[in-house]
């Protein structure tokens, strides 16, 4: 029989007991649980459970209601989760979704977020077949002329005069096309109607791209894009990829992220 971590004795018993209390409190939900019920649920005697609960409360991982003395999870746990979800961990969180999408469409898939008036490329997954596209994780491109940037601007509700600084950032940048505020407003209106953004040979000659934004409460919006040569990314294919991106991300995006609702 295969031994799982749960079947093996914990190398640090006190830590394992404290973690088991966190699991009990998570199951109890916001209503909390009495010390007697926690002891019964965890299998610990009341004295041990009380001592561990006091330690968890000291670090903010548990709290006790003054009204009825019940215990529940503390504020430190969601704070810990939010720290993990900061930008430096986004490639880890999004890796399964990017890999699945690239496998499905057999094109280059990018993950990015806004960095001022630019898009910062956080990660990429390349297809098995050869692709004439250059990109580098950590590089930046003007948001106004990228599908990811346009998708995020659309999702974040940037309109009117707010688009001007993004358009200016495209002027003379890396040899790509300059995007006027009027054109940017037009493509964002199209993205709002369709639910996905696109660009065709505006960021790189011979290349087309489709992007969809992901939003999350209290955090920065992200975007995922599919990039390929224009001979493989004609209008019909871009329409197909845009719909596929929204469908896949709605299923594969990590907890807390959702596909932007537009229109």
Secondary structure, DSSP 8 states (H G I E B T S, - for coil): ----TTTS--SSHHHHHHHHHHHHHHHHGGG-B-HHHHHHHHT--HHHHHHHHHHHHHTTSEEE-TTT--EEE-HHHHHHHHHHTSHHHHHHHHHHHHHHHHHHH-SEEEEEEEETTEEEEEEEE--SS-------TT-EEEGGGSHHHHHHHHHTT--GGGGHHHHHTTTTSTT-----HHHHHHHHHHHHHHSSEEEESSSSTTEEEEEEEEE-TTS--EEEEEEEETTTS-HHHHHHHHHHHHHHHHHHS-TT-EE----
